Amino acid sequence: MTVGLDVRSERERVARACRPGQPVPDFVYSSDEDALWSRIFATLRAMHEQLGCADYRCAARLVRLPADRVPQMNEVSRTLRSLTGFELAPVIGSQPGRLFYGPMADNILHATPDVRPVTEQAFSPDPDVIHELVGHAVILADPEFAELYRCFGRAANQATSDEARTAIARLFWFTLEVGLVTERGHPRAYGAAILSSVTEMESFVNADLREFRVEDILASRIDDRICQPVLFVADSVSRMMTEVKGFLRTSVEN
Protein backbone atom coordinates (compact mmCIF):
# COMPACT_ATOMS: atom_id res chain seq x y z
CA MET A 1 0.00 0.00 0.00
CA THR A 2 1.39 3.39 -0.99
CA VAL A 3 -0.11 6.55 0.44
CA GLY A 4 0.87 9.74 -1.32
CA LEU A 5 2.78 12.39 0.58
CA ASP A 6 0.08 14.86 -0.40
CA VAL A 7 -2.53 12.88 1.57
CA ARG A 8 -0.38 12.69 4.68
CA SER A 9 0.71 16.31 4.36
CA GLU A 10 -2.88 17.46 4.05
CA ARG A 11 -3.84 15.53 7.19
CA GLU A 12 -0.96 17.10 9.07
CA ARG A 13 -1.91 20.58 7.87
CA VAL A 14 -5.55 20.13 8.89
CA ALA A 15 -4.63 18.70 12.30
CA ARG A 16 -2.16 21.49 13.08
CA ALA A 17 -4.68 24.14 12.07
CA CYS A 18 -7.32 22.78 14.47
CA ARG A 19 -7.69 24.85 17.64
CA PRO A 20 -9.24 23.87 21.00
CA GLY A 21 -12.98 24.42 20.98
CA GLN A 22 -13.25 24.25 17.20
CA PRO A 23 -15.22 21.46 15.49
CA VAL A 24 -13.06 18.48 14.56
CA PRO A 25 -12.35 18.75 10.82
CA ASP A 26 -12.69 15.99 8.24
CA PHE A 27 -9.53 14.19 7.17
CA VAL A 28 -8.77 12.75 3.75
CA TYR A 29 -8.02 9.02 3.52
CA SER A 30 -6.98 7.11 0.44
CA SER A 31 -8.80 4.05 -0.87
CA ASP A 32 -5.79 1.97 0.22
CA GLU A 33 -6.10 3.30 3.76
CA ASP A 34 -9.83 2.56 3.81
CA ALA A 35 -9.04 -0.98 2.67
CA LEU A 36 -6.38 -1.38 5.36
CA TRP A 37 -8.83 -0.22 8.03
CA SER A 38 -11.45 -2.67 6.74
CA ARG A 39 -9.07 -5.64 6.88
CA ILE A 40 -7.73 -4.88 10.34
CA PHE A 41 -11.08 -3.89 11.82
CA ALA A 42 -12.80 -7.05 10.55
CA THR A 43 -10.12 -9.20 12.14
CA LEU A 44 -10.11 -7.28 15.42
CA ARG A 45 -13.89 -7.18 15.72
CA ALA A 46 -14.05 -10.98 15.52
CA MET A 47 -11.28 -11.29 18.10
CA HIS A 48 -13.00 -8.82 20.45
CA GLU A 49 -16.03 -11.07 20.65
CA GLN A 50 -13.83 -13.81 22.07
CA LEU A 51 -11.10 -11.92 23.90
CA GLY A 52 -12.40 -8.43 24.67
CA CYS A 53 -13.93 -7.69 28.06
CA ALA A 54 -17.70 -7.34 28.42
CA ASP A 55 -17.56 -3.58 29.03
CA TYR A 56 -15.62 -3.07 25.81
CA ARG A 57 -18.02 -5.17 23.76
CA CYS A 58 -21.00 -3.22 25.11
CA ALA A 59 -19.27 0.10 24.36
CA ALA A 60 -18.44 -1.04 20.81
CA ARG A 61 -22.13 -1.62 20.13
CA LEU A 62 -22.81 1.97 21.15
CA VAL A 63 -20.02 3.57 19.10
CA ARG A 64 -20.60 1.41 16.00
CA LEU A 65 -17.43 2.18 14.08
CA PRO A 66 -17.90 1.77 10.31
CA ALA A 67 -16.38 -1.38 8.84
CA ASP A 68 -15.75 -0.20 5.27
CA ARG A 69 -13.72 2.98 5.75
CA VAL A 70 -11.57 4.90 8.18
CA PRO A 71 -14.02 6.68 10.50
CA GLN A 72 -13.92 10.44 10.71
CA MET A 73 -12.84 11.59 14.15
CA ASN A 74 -15.64 14.15 14.23
CA GLU A 75 -18.37 11.51 13.90
CA VAL A 76 -16.84 9.39 16.67
CA SER A 77 -16.37 12.51 18.78
CA ARG A 78 -20.05 13.44 18.44
CA THR A 79 -21.06 9.96 19.60
CA LEU A 80 -18.76 10.09 22.62
CA ARG A 81 -19.94 13.57 23.54
CA SER A 82 -23.52 12.36 23.65
CA LEU A 83 -22.64 9.31 25.76
CA THR A 84 -19.99 10.42 28.25
CA GLY A 85 -19.02 14.01 27.40
CA PHE A 86 -15.63 13.06 25.92
CA GLU A 87 -14.34 14.59 22.70
CA LEU A 88 -11.44 13.81 20.39
CA ALA A 89 -8.87 16.47 19.50
CA PRO A 90 -6.57 15.80 16.52
CA VAL A 91 -2.79 15.91 16.94
CA ILE A 92 0.13 14.67 14.89
CA GLY A 93 2.35 12.12 16.58
CA SER A 94 2.58 11.20 20.24
CA GLN A 95 1.93 13.83 22.89
CA PRO A 96 4.45 13.93 25.73
CA GLY A 97 3.42 13.45 29.34
CA ARG A 98 1.10 16.06 30.71
CA LEU A 99 0.09 17.29 27.24
CA PHE A 100 -1.51 13.89 26.69
CA TYR A 101 -2.89 13.14 30.15
CA GLY A 102 -3.88 16.60 31.33
CA PRO A 103 -6.69 17.34 28.84
CA MET A 104 -8.45 14.12 29.85
CA ALA A 105 -9.52 15.93 33.01
CA ASP A 106 -11.64 18.14 30.74
CA ASN A 107 -13.05 15.32 28.62
CA ILE A 108 -10.52 15.69 25.79
CA LEU A 109 -8.53 12.84 24.29
CA HIS A 110 -5.75 13.89 21.95
CA ALA A 111 -5.70 11.46 19.03
CA THR A 112 -3.74 11.20 15.80
CA PRO A 113 -5.67 10.87 12.52
CA ASP A 114 -2.77 9.14 10.77
CA VAL A 115 -2.86 5.52 9.59
CA ARG A 116 -0.18 2.92 10.31
CA PRO A 117 1.97 1.59 7.44
CA VAL A 118 0.78 -1.64 5.85
CA THR A 119 3.99 -3.30 7.10
CA GLU A 120 2.76 -2.68 10.65
CA GLN A 121 -0.87 -3.66 10.16
CA ALA A 122 -0.84 -6.44 12.79
CA PHE A 123 1.25 -4.52 15.33
CA SER A 124 2.19 -0.85 15.28
CA PRO A 125 4.55 0.52 17.94
CA ASP A 126 3.30 4.06 17.30
CA PRO A 127 -0.21 5.38 17.89
CA ASP A 128 -2.41 5.71 14.83
CA VAL A 129 -6.10 6.21 14.07
CA ILE A 130 -6.81 2.49 14.54
CA HIS A 131 -5.27 2.55 18.00
CA GLU A 132 -7.05 5.78 18.91
CA LEU A 133 -10.52 4.81 17.72
CA VAL A 134 -10.67 1.02 18.14
CA GLY A 135 -8.71 1.15 21.39
CA HIS A 136 -9.35 4.37 23.30
CA ALA A 137 -12.46 5.91 21.75
CA VAL A 138 -14.65 2.81 22.04
CA ILE A 139 -13.96 2.28 25.76
CA LEU A 140 -14.60 6.01 26.37
CA ALA A 141 -18.26 5.31 25.55
CA ASP A 142 -18.44 3.51 28.92
CA PRO A 143 -19.18 6.03 31.72
CA GLU A 144 -17.02 4.31 34.32
CA PHE A 145 -14.01 4.04 32.02
CA ALA A 146 -14.51 7.64 30.90
CA GLU A 147 -14.33 8.71 34.55
CA LEU A 148 -11.14 6.71 35.01
CA TYR A 149 -9.56 8.62 32.12
CA ARG A 150 -10.62 11.85 33.83
CA CYS A 151 -9.00 10.69 37.06
CA PHE A 152 -5.70 10.17 35.25
CA GLY A 153 -6.01 13.65 33.76
CA ARG A 154 -6.68 15.29 37.12
CA ALA A 155 -3.81 13.44 38.75
CA ALA A 156 -1.41 14.44 35.96
CA ASN A 157 -2.45 18.09 36.23
CA GLN A 158 -1.90 18.11 39.98
CA ALA A 159 1.31 16.08 40.12
CA THR A 160 4.25 18.14 41.40
CA SER A 161 7.18 15.76 40.98
CA ASP A 162 8.76 13.72 38.20
CA GLU A 163 8.36 10.64 40.39
CA ALA A 164 4.59 11.14 40.60
CA ARG A 165 4.29 11.80 36.87
CA THR A 166 6.28 8.66 36.06
CA ALA A 167 4.06 6.58 38.35
CA ILE A 168 0.90 7.96 36.73
CA ALA A 169 2.21 7.17 33.23
CA ARG A 170 3.25 3.66 34.24
CA LEU A 171 -0.12 2.93 35.83
CA PHE A 172 -1.94 4.25 32.76
CA TRP A 173 0.15 2.00 30.53
CA PHE A 174 -0.50 -1.19 32.47
CA THR A 175 -4.23 -0.49 32.75
CA LEU A 176 -5.74 1.60 29.97
CA GLU A 177 -3.16 0.52 27.38
CA VAL A 178 -2.38 -3.13 28.18
CA GLY A 179 -4.82 -3.96 30.96
CA LEU A 180 -6.54 -7.34 31.39
CA VAL A 181 -9.40 -8.52 33.58
CA THR A 182 -10.60 -12.01 34.47
CA GLU A 183 -14.06 -12.88 33.17
CA ARG A 184 -15.53 -16.38 33.50
CA GLY A 185 -12.13 -17.68 34.47
CA HIS A 186 -10.23 -16.29 31.48
CA PRO A 187 -8.19 -13.10 30.86
CA ARG A 188 -9.98 -10.55 28.72
CA ALA A 189 -8.60 -7.30 27.32
CA TYR A 190 -9.71 -3.77 28.15
CA GLY A 191 -6.45 -1.94 27.28
CA ALA A 192 -6.35 0.10 24.07
CA ALA A 193 -2.94 -1.10 22.87
CA ILE A 194 -4.06 -4.72 23.01
CA LEU A 195 -7.55 -4.18 21.59
CA SER A 196 -6.17 -2.32 18.55
CA SER A 197 -3.44 -4.84 17.65
CA VAL A 198 -4.01 -8.21 16.00
CA THR A 199 -0.65 -9.47 17.26
CA GLU A 200 -1.35 -8.35 20.82
CA MET A 201 -4.80 -9.94 20.75
CA GLU A 202 -3.31 -13.20 19.48
CA SER A 203 -0.49 -13.31 22.03
CA PHE A 204 -1.61 -11.75 25.32
CA VAL A 205 -2.87 -15.03 26.78
CA ASN A 206 0.69 -16.38 26.45
CA ALA A 207 2.34 -13.43 28.19
CA ASP A 208 3.62 -13.52 31.75
CA LEU A 209 0.25 -12.85 33.41
CA ARG A 210 0.49 -11.57 36.97
CA GLU A 211 -2.00 -10.66 39.65
CA PHE A 212 -3.02 -7.01 39.58
CA ARG A 213 -1.13 -5.07 42.26
CA VAL A 214 -0.43 -1.37 41.90
CA GLU A 215 2.89 -1.67 43.72
CA ASP A 216 4.06 -4.37 41.29
CA ILE A 217 2.97 -2.30 38.31
CA LEU A 218 4.97 0.68 39.52
CA ALA A 219 8.09 -1.51 39.73
CA SER A 220 7.66 -2.85 36.18
CA ARG A 221 9.30 -1.63 33.00
CA ILE A 222 7.45 -0.38 29.92
CA ASP A 223 8.53 -1.44 26.46
CA ASP A 224 6.03 -0.12 23.93
CA ARG A 225 8.11 -1.17 20.91
CA ILE A 226 7.16 -4.82 21.35
CA CYS A 227 4.22 -6.79 22.70
CA GLN A 228 4.40 -6.18 26.44
CA PRO A 229 5.88 -9.41 27.91
CA VAL A 230 4.44 -8.88 31.42
CA LEU A 231 0.75 -8.07 31.90
CA PHE A 232 -1.36 -7.60 35.01
CA VAL A 233 -4.79 -9.22 35.32
CA ALA A 234 -7.39 -7.73 37.67
CA ASP A 235 -10.04 -10.03 39.08
CA SER A 236 -12.73 -7.47 38.21
CA VAL A 237 -13.05 -4.11 36.49
CA SER A 238 -14.53 -2.56 39.63
CA ARG A 239 -11.62 -3.66 41.81
CA MET A 240 -9.11 -2.38 39.29
CA MET A 241 -10.84 0.99 39.16
CA THR A 242 -11.06 1.27 42.94
CA GLU A 243 -7.36 0.55 43.41
CA VAL A 244 -6.25 2.82 40.55
CA LYS A 245 -8.40 5.74 41.69
CA GLY A 246 -7.16 5.28 45.25
CA PHE A 247 -3.55 5.42 44.12
CA LEU A 248 -4.16 8.46 41.90
CA ARG A 249 -5.68 10.36 44.82
CA THR A 250 -2.81 9.39 47.10
CA SER A 251 -0.13 10.25 44.53
CA VAL A 252 -1.50 13.79 44.26
CA GLU A 253 -1.82 14.25 48.02
CA ASN A 254 1.76 13.11 48.56
RODOZA-224668 format. One record per residue (C-alpha): residue number from 0; residue in one letter; y, z, x. Coordinates in pm, whole numbers, plus 50000, padded with zeros to 5 digits. Layout:
N
+-----+--------+-------+-------+-------+
! num ! residu !     y !     z !     x !
+-----+--------+-------+-------+-------+
! NUM !      a !     Y !     Z !     X !
...
+-----+--------+-------+-------+-------+
REM end
This chain:
254
+-----+--------+-------+-------+-------+
! num ! residu !     y !     z !     x !
+-----+--------+-------+-------+-------+
!   0 !      m ! 50000 ! 50000 ! 50000 !
!   1 !      t ! 50339 ! 49901 ! 50139 !
!   2 !      v ! 50655 ! 50044 ! 49989 !
!   3 !      g ! 50974 ! 49868 ! 50087 !
!   4 !      l ! 51239 ! 50058 ! 50278 !
!   5 !      d ! 51486 ! 49960 ! 50008 !
!   6 !      v ! 51288 ! 50157 ! 49747 !
!   7 !      r ! 51269 ! 50468 ! 49962 !
!   8 !      s ! 51631 ! 50436 ! 50071 !
!   9 !      e ! 51746 ! 50405 ! 49712 !
!  10 !      r ! 51553 ! 50719 ! 49616 !
!  11 !      e ! 51710 ! 50907 ! 49904 !
!  12 !      r ! 52058 ! 50787 ! 49809 !
!  13 !      v ! 52013 ! 50889 ! 49445 !
!  14 !      a ! 51870 ! 51230 ! 49537 !
!  15 !      r ! 52149 ! 51308 ! 49784 !
!  16 !      a ! 52414 ! 51207 ! 49532 !
!  17 !      c ! 52278 ! 51447 ! 49268 !
!  18 !      r ! 52485 ! 51764 ! 49231 !
!  19 !      p ! 52387 ! 52100 ! 49076 !
!  20 !      g ! 52442 ! 52098 ! 48702 !
!  21 !      q ! 52425 ! 51720 ! 48675 !
!  22 !      p ! 52146 ! 51549 ! 48478 !
!  23 !      v ! 51848 ! 51456 ! 48694 !
!  24 !      p ! 51875 ! 51082 ! 48765 !
!  25 !      d ! 51599 ! 50824 ! 48731 !
!  26 !      f ! 51419 ! 50717 ! 49047 !
!  27 !      v ! 51275 ! 50375 ! 49123 !
!  28 !      y ! 50902 ! 50352 ! 49198 !
!  29 !      s ! 50711 ! 50044 ! 49302 !
!  30 !      s ! 50405 ! 49913 ! 49120 !
!  31 !      d ! 50197 ! 50022 ! 49421 !
!  32 !      e ! 50330 ! 50376 ! 49390 !
!  33 !      d ! 50256 ! 50381 ! 49017 !
!  34 !      a ! 49902 ! 50267 ! 49096 !
!  35 !      l ! 49862 ! 50536 ! 49362 !
!  36 !      w ! 49978 ! 50803 ! 49117 !
!  37 !      s ! 49733 ! 50674 ! 48855 !
!  38 !      r ! 49436 ! 50688 ! 49093 !
!  39 !      i ! 49512 ! 51034 ! 49227 !
!  40 !      f ! 49611 ! 51182 ! 48892 !
!  41 !      a ! 49295 ! 51055 ! 48720 !
!  42 !      t ! 49080 ! 51214 ! 48988 !
!  43 !      l ! 49272 ! 51542 ! 48989 !
!  44 !      r ! 49282 ! 51572 ! 48611 !
!  45 !      a ! 48902 ! 51552 ! 48595 !
!  46 !      m ! 48871 ! 51810 ! 48872 !
!  47 !      h ! 49118 ! 52045 ! 48700 !
!  48 !      e ! 48893 ! 52065 ! 48397 !
!  49 !      q ! 48619 ! 52207 ! 48617 !
!  50 !      l ! 48808 ! 52390 ! 48890 !
!  51 !      g ! 49157 ! 52467 ! 48760 !
!  52 !      c ! 49231 ! 52806 ! 48607 !
!  53 !      a ! 49266 ! 52842 ! 48230 !
!  54 !      d ! 49642 ! 52903 ! 48244 !
!  55 !      y ! 49693 ! 52581 ! 48438 !
!  56 !      r ! 49483 ! 52376 ! 48198 !
!  57 !      c ! 49678 ! 52511 ! 47900 !
!  58 !      a ! 50010 ! 52436 ! 48073 !
!  59 !      a ! 49896 ! 52081 ! 48156 !
!  60 !      r ! 49838 ! 52013 ! 47787 !
!  61 !      l ! 50197 ! 52115 ! 47719 !
!  62 !      v ! 50357 ! 51910 ! 47998 !
!  63 !      r ! 50141 ! 51600 ! 47940 !
!  64 !      l ! 50218 ! 51408 ! 48257 !
!  65 !      p ! 50177 ! 51031 ! 48210 !
!  66 !      a ! 49862 ! 50884 ! 48362 !
!  67 !      d ! 49980 ! 50527 ! 48425 !
!  68 !      r ! 50298 ! 50575 ! 48628 !
!  69 !      v ! 50490 ! 50818 ! 48843 !
!  70 !      p ! 50668 ! 51050 ! 48598 !
!  71 !      q ! 51044 ! 51071 ! 48608 !
!  72 !      m ! 51159 ! 51415 ! 48716 !
!  73 !      n ! 51415 ! 51423 ! 48436 !
!  74 !      e ! 51151 ! 51390 ! 48163 !
!  75 !      v ! 50939 ! 51667 ! 48316 !
!  76 !      s ! 51251 ! 51878 ! 48363 !
!  77 !      r ! 51344 ! 51844 ! 47995 !
!  78 !      t ! 50996 ! 51960 ! 47894 !
!  79 !      l ! 51009 ! 52262 ! 48124 !
!  80 !      r ! 51357 ! 52354 ! 48006 !
!  81 !      s ! 51236 ! 52365 ! 47648 !
!  82 !      l ! 50931 ! 52576 ! 47736 !
!  83 !      t ! 51042 ! 52825 ! 48001 !
!  84 !      g ! 51401 ! 52740 ! 48098 !
!  85 !      f ! 51306 ! 52592 ! 48437 !
!  86 !      e ! 51459 ! 52270 ! 48566 !
!  87 !      l ! 51381 ! 52039 ! 48856 !
!  88 !      a ! 51647 ! 51950 ! 49113 !
!  89 !      p ! 51580 ! 51652 ! 49343 !
!  90 !      v ! 51591 ! 51694 ! 49721 !
!  91 !      i ! 51467 ! 51489 ! 50013 !
!  92 !      g ! 51212 ! 51658 ! 50235 !
!  93 !      s ! 51120 ! 52024 ! 50258 !
!  94 !      q ! 51383 ! 52289 ! 50193 !
!  95 !      p ! 51393 ! 52573 ! 50445 !
!  96 !      g ! 51345 ! 52934 ! 50342 !
!  97 !      r ! 51606 ! 53071 ! 50110 !
!  98 !      l ! 51729 ! 52724 ! 50009 !
!  99 !      f ! 51389 ! 52669 ! 49849 !
! 100 !      y ! 51314 ! 53015 ! 49711 !
! 101 !      g ! 51660 ! 53133 ! 49612 !
! 102 !      p ! 51734 ! 52884 ! 49331 !
! 103 !      m ! 51412 ! 52985 ! 49155 !
! 104 !      a ! 51593 ! 53301 ! 49048 !
! 105 !      d ! 51814 ! 53074 ! 48836 !
! 106 !      n ! 51532 ! 52862 ! 48695 !
! 107 !      i ! 51569 ! 52579 ! 48948 !
! 108 !      l ! 51284 ! 52429 ! 49147 !
! 109 !      h ! 51389 ! 52195 ! 49425 !
! 110 !      a ! 51146 ! 51903 ! 49430 !
! 111 !      t ! 51120 ! 51580 ! 49626 !
! 112 !      p ! 51087 ! 51252 ! 49433 !
! 113 !      d ! 50914 ! 51077 ! 49723 !
! 114 !      v ! 50552 ! 50959 ! 49714 !
! 115 !      r ! 50292 ! 51031 ! 49982 !
! 116 !      p ! 50159 ! 50744 ! 50197 !
! 117 !      v ! 49836 ! 50585 ! 50078 !
! 118 !      t ! 49670 ! 50710 ! 50399 !
! 119 !      e ! 49732 ! 51065 ! 50276 !
! 120 !      q ! 49634 ! 51016 ! 49913 !
! 121 !      a ! 49356 ! 51279 ! 49916 !
! 122 !      f ! 49548 ! 51533 ! 50125 !
! 123 !      s ! 49915 ! 51528 ! 50219 !
! 124 !      p ! 50052 ! 51794 ! 50455 !
! 125 !      d ! 50406 ! 51730 ! 50330 !
! 126 !      p ! 50538 ! 51789 ! 49979 !
! 127 !      d ! 50571 ! 51483 ! 49759 !
! 128 !      v ! 50621 ! 51407 ! 49390 !
! 129 !      i ! 50249 ! 51454 ! 49319 !
! 130 !      h ! 50255 ! 51800 ! 49473 !
! 131 !      e ! 50578 ! 51891 ! 49295 !
! 132 !      l ! 50481 ! 51772 ! 48948 !
! 133 !      v ! 50102 ! 51814 ! 48933 !
! 134 !      g ! 50115 ! 52139 ! 49129 !
! 135 !      h ! 50437 ! 52330 ! 49065 !
! 136 !      a ! 50591 ! 52175 ! 48754 !
! 137 !      v ! 50281 ! 52204 ! 48535 !
! 138 !      i ! 50228 ! 52576 ! 48604 !
! 139 !      l ! 50601 ! 52637 ! 48540 !
! 140 !      a ! 50531 ! 52555 ! 48174 !
! 141 !      d ! 50351 ! 52892 ! 48156 !
! 142 !      p ! 50603 ! 53172 ! 48082 !
! 143 !      e ! 50431 ! 53432 ! 48298 !
! 144 !      f ! 50404 ! 53202 ! 48599 !
! 145 !      a ! 50764 ! 53090 ! 48549 !
! 146 !      e ! 50871 ! 53455 ! 48567 !
! 147 !      l ! 50671 ! 53501 ! 48886 !
! 148 !      y ! 50862 ! 53212 ! 49044 !
! 149 !      r ! 51185 ! 53383 ! 48938 !
! 150 !      c ! 51069 ! 53706 ! 49100 !
! 151 !      f ! 51017 ! 53525 ! 49430 !
! 152 !      g ! 51365 ! 53376 ! 49399 !
! 153 !      r ! 51529 ! 53712 ! 49332 !
! 154 !      a ! 51344 ! 53875 ! 49619 !
! 155 !      a ! 51444 ! 53596 ! 49859 !
! 156 !      n ! 51809 ! 53623 ! 49755 !
! 157 !      q ! 51811 ! 53998 ! 49810 !
! 158 !      a ! 51608 ! 54012 ! 50131 !
! 159 !      t ! 51814 ! 54140 ! 50425 !
! 160 !      s ! 51576 ! 54098 ! 50718 !
! 161 !      d ! 51372 ! 53820 ! 50876 !
! 162 !      e ! 51064 ! 54039 ! 50836 !
! 163 !      a ! 51114 ! 54060 ! 50459 !
! 164 !      r ! 51180 ! 53687 ! 50429 !
! 165 !      t ! 50866 ! 53606 ! 50628 !
! 166 !      a ! 50658 ! 53835 ! 50406 !
! 167 !      i ! 50796 ! 53673 ! 50090 !
! 168 !      a ! 50717 ! 53323 ! 50221 !
! 169 !      r ! 50366 ! 53424 ! 50325 !
! 170 !      l ! 50293 ! 53583 ! 49988 !
! 171 !      f ! 50425 ! 53276 ! 49806 !
! 172 !      w ! 50200 ! 53053 ! 50015 !
! 173 !      f ! 49881 ! 53247 ! 49950 !
! 174 !      t ! 49951 ! 53275 ! 49577 !
! 175 !      l ! 50160 ! 52997 ! 49426 !
! 176 !      e ! 50052 ! 52738 ! 49684 !
! 177 !      v ! 49687 ! 52818 ! 49762 !
! 178 !      g ! 49604 ! 53096 ! 49518 !
! 179 !      l ! 49266 ! 53139 ! 49346 !
! 180 !      v ! 49148 ! 53358 ! 49060 !
! 181 !      t ! 48799 ! 53447 ! 48940 !
! 182 !      e ! 48712 ! 53317 ! 48594 !
! 183 !      r ! 48362 ! 53350 ! 48447 !
! 184 !      g ! 48232 ! 53447 ! 48787 !
! 185 !      h ! 48371 ! 53148 ! 48977 !
! 186 !      p ! 48690 ! 53086 ! 49181 !
! 187 !      r ! 48945 ! 52872 ! 49002 !
! 188 !      a ! 49270 ! 52732 ! 49140 !
! 189 !      y ! 49623 ! 52815 ! 49029 !
! 190 !      g ! 49806 ! 52728 ! 49355 !
! 191 !      a ! 50010 ! 52407 ! 49365 !
! 192 !      a ! 49890 ! 52287 ! 49706 !
! 193 !      i ! 49528 ! 52301 ! 49594 !
! 194 !      l ! 49582 ! 52159 ! 49245 !
! 195 !      s ! 49768 ! 51855 ! 49383 !
! 196 !      s ! 49516 ! 51765 ! 49656 !
! 197 !      v ! 49179 ! 51600 ! 49599 !
! 198 !      t ! 49053 ! 51726 ! 49935 !
! 199 !      e ! 49165 ! 52082 ! 49865 !
! 200 !      m ! 49006 ! 52075 ! 49520 !
! 201 !      e ! 48680 ! 51948 ! 49669 !
! 202 !      s ! 48669 ! 52203 ! 49951 !
! 203 !      f ! 48825 ! 52532 ! 49839 !
! 204 !      v ! 48497 ! 52678 ! 49713 !
! 205 !      n ! 48362 ! 52645 ! 50069 !
! 206 !      a ! 48657 ! 52819 ! 50234 !
! 207 !      d ! 48648 ! 53175 ! 50362 !
! 208 !      l ! 48715 ! 53341 ! 50025 !
! 209 !      r ! 48843 ! 53697 ! 50049 !
! 210 !      e ! 48934 ! 53965 ! 49800 !
! 211 !      f ! 49299 ! 53958 ! 49698 !
! 212 !      r ! 49493 ! 54226 ! 49887 !
! 213 !      v ! 49863 ! 54190 ! 49957 !
! 214 !      e ! 49833 ! 54372 ! 50289 !
! 215 !      d ! 49563 ! 54129 ! 50406 !
! 216 !      i ! 49770 ! 53831 ! 50297 !
! 217 !      l ! 50068 ! 53952 ! 50497 !
! 218 !      a ! 49849 ! 53973 ! 50809 !
! 219 !      s ! 49715 ! 53618 ! 50766 !
! 220 !      r ! 49837 ! 53300 ! 50930 !
! 221 !      i ! 49962 ! 52992 ! 50745 !
! 222 !      d ! 49856 ! 52646 ! 50853 !
! 223 !      d ! 49988 ! 52393 ! 50603 !
! 224 !      r ! 49883 ! 52091 ! 50811 !
! 225 !      i ! 49518 ! 52135 ! 50716 !
! 226 !      c ! 49321 ! 52270 ! 50422 !
! 227 !      q ! 49382 ! 52644 ! 50440 !
! 228 !      p ! 49059 ! 52791 ! 50588 !
! 229 !      v ! 49112 ! 53142 ! 50444 !
! 230 !      l ! 49193 ! 53190 ! 50075 !
! 231 !      f ! 49240 ! 53501 ! 49864 !
! 232 !      v ! 49078 ! 53532 ! 49521 !
! 233 !      a ! 49227 ! 53767 ! 49261 !
! 234 !      d ! 48997 ! 53908 ! 48996 !
! 235 !      s ! 49253 ! 53821 ! 48727 !
! 236 !      v ! 49589 ! 53649 ! 48695 !
! 237 !      s ! 49744 ! 53963 ! 48547 !
! 238 !      r ! 49634 ! 54181 ! 48838 !
! 239 !      m ! 49762 ! 53929 ! 49089 !
! 240 !      m ! 50099 ! 53916 ! 48916 !
! 241 !      t ! 50127 ! 54294 ! 48894 !
! 242 !      e ! 50055 ! 54341 ! 49264 !
! 243 !      v ! 50282 ! 54055 ! 49375 !
! 244 !      k ! 50574 ! 54169 ! 49160 !
! 245 !      g ! 50528 ! 54525 ! 49284 !
! 246 !      f ! 50542 ! 54412 ! 49645 !
! 247 !      l ! 50846 ! 54190 ! 49584 !
! 248 !      r ! 51036 ! 54482 ! 49432 !
! 249 !      t ! 50939 ! 54710 ! 49719 !
! 250 !      s ! 51025 ! 54453 ! 49987 !
! 251 !      v ! 51379 ! 54426 ! 49850 !
! 252 !      e ! 51425 ! 54802 ! 49818 !
! 253 !      n ! 51311 ! 54856 ! 50176 !
+-----+--------+-------+-------+-------+
REM end
